[in-house]
Amino acid sequence: MLVGEPFDQQFEFFGVPAETTISELGVSSDLAEILVQTQSLPYKAILVQERGHWRLKEFLAQCTGCLGSGKILERPCNSCSGTGWGMRPG
């Protein structure tokens, strides 16, 4: 999870495949969830608006245990705690 002070720096994404597509999952006045689809597993970017600027809060890969469903055999996935994204919170 990215929070706090790297927000004062600028981030540069490099090595992003040309086949990447970006679509919105949900946007409000101060929060945006973006789906970044590549040829491999997708990613979810969560952005928050702070002081008039959008900032990256989280950049999560789709869970490889449940493949984003949040469940394995009708039970919550232990790898991502049922979120479908990233790894289980510590």
C-alpha positions as CSV (number, residue, x, y, z in Angstrom):
1,M,0.0,0.0,0.0
2,L,1.3,3.5,-0.8
3,V,0.3,6.2,1.6
4,G,2.0,9.1,3.3
5,E,5.0,10.8,1.8
6,P,6.0,9.7,-1.4
7,F,3.0,11.8,-2.4
8,D,5.2,14.9,-2.6
9,Q,7.2,13.2,-5.4
10,Q,6.2,12.4,-8.9
11,F,5.8,8.8,-10.0
12,E,6.7,7.6,-13.5
13,F,5.4,4.3,-14.9
14,F,7.8,2.6,-17.3
15,G,7.8,-0.7,-19.0
16,V,4.0,-0.6,-19.3
17,P,2.9,-2.9,-22.2
18,A,1.3,-1.2,-25.2
19,E,-1.7,-3.6,-24.8
20,T,-2.6,-2.1,-21.5
21,T,-6.2,-0.8,-21.1
22,I,-7.5,1.3,-18.3
23,S,-11.2,1.5,-17.3
24,E,-13.0,2.9,-14.3
25,L,-14.5,0.7,-11.6
26,G,-16.0,3.6,-9.6
27,V,-15.4,7.3,-9.2
28,S,-16.7,9.7,-6.6
29,S,-15.6,13.3,-5.7
30,D,-12.7,12.1,-3.6
31,L,-12.0,8.4,-4.5
32,A,-11.4,6.6,-7.8
33,E,-10.9,2.9,-8.4
34,I,-9.3,2.1,-11.8
35,L,-8.8,-1.3,-13.5
36,V,-5.5,-1.7,-15.3
37,Q,-5.8,-4.7,-17.6
38,T,-2.6,-6.2,-19.1
39,Q,-1.9,-9.5,-20.8
40,S,-1.2,-11.0,-17.4
41,L,-3.4,-10.5,-14.3
42,P,-5.2,-7.2,-13.9
43,Y,-4.4,-4.6,-11.3
44,K,-6.6,-2.2,-9.3
45,A,-5.4,1.3,-8.7
46,I,-7.1,3.3,-5.9
47,L,-6.7,7.0,-6.0
48,V,-7.7,9.6,-3.5
49,Q,-8.1,13.4,-3.9
50,E,-6.0,15.4,-1.5
51,R,-5.6,19.2,-1.6
52,G,-7.0,19.3,-5.1
53,H,-4.7,16.6,-6.6
54,W,-5.3,12.9,-7.3
55,R,-2.8,10.7,-5.4
56,L,-2.1,6.9,-5.7
57,K,-3.2,5.2,-2.5
58,E,-3.0,1.5,-3.5
59,F,-1.9,-0.5,-6.5
60,L,-3.0,-4.1,-6.1
61,A,-2.6,-7.1,-8.3
62,Q,-5.5,-9.5,-8.7
63,C,-5.3,-12.3,-6.2
64,T,-3.7,-15.4,-7.7
65,G,-5.5,-17.6,-5.2
66,C,-9.1,-16.8,-6.1
67,L,-8.5,-14.9,-9.4
68,G,-10.4,-11.9,-8.1
69,S,-13.6,-13.7,-7.0
70,G,-12.7,-13.4,-3.3
71,K,-13.8,-17.1,-2.7
72,I,-12.3,-20.5,-3.1
73,L,-14.8,-23.4,-2.8
74,E,-17.5,-21.0,-1.6
75,R,-15.3,-19.8,1.3
76,P,-13.5,-16.5,1.6
77,C,-10.0,-16.7,0.1
78,N,-7.3,-16.8,2.7
79,S,-4.7,-15.2,0.4
80,C,-6.6,-11.9,0.0
81,S,-9.1,-12.1,2.9
82,G,-12.0,-12.2,0.4
83,T,-11.2,-8.9,-1.4
84,G,-10.0,-10.5,-4.7
85,W,-7.0,-8.1,-4.7
86,G,-3.6,-8.0,-3.2
87,M,-2.5,-10.1,-0.3
88,R,-4.1,-10.6,3.1
89,P,-3.6,-7.5,5.3
90,G,-1.0,-7.9,8.0
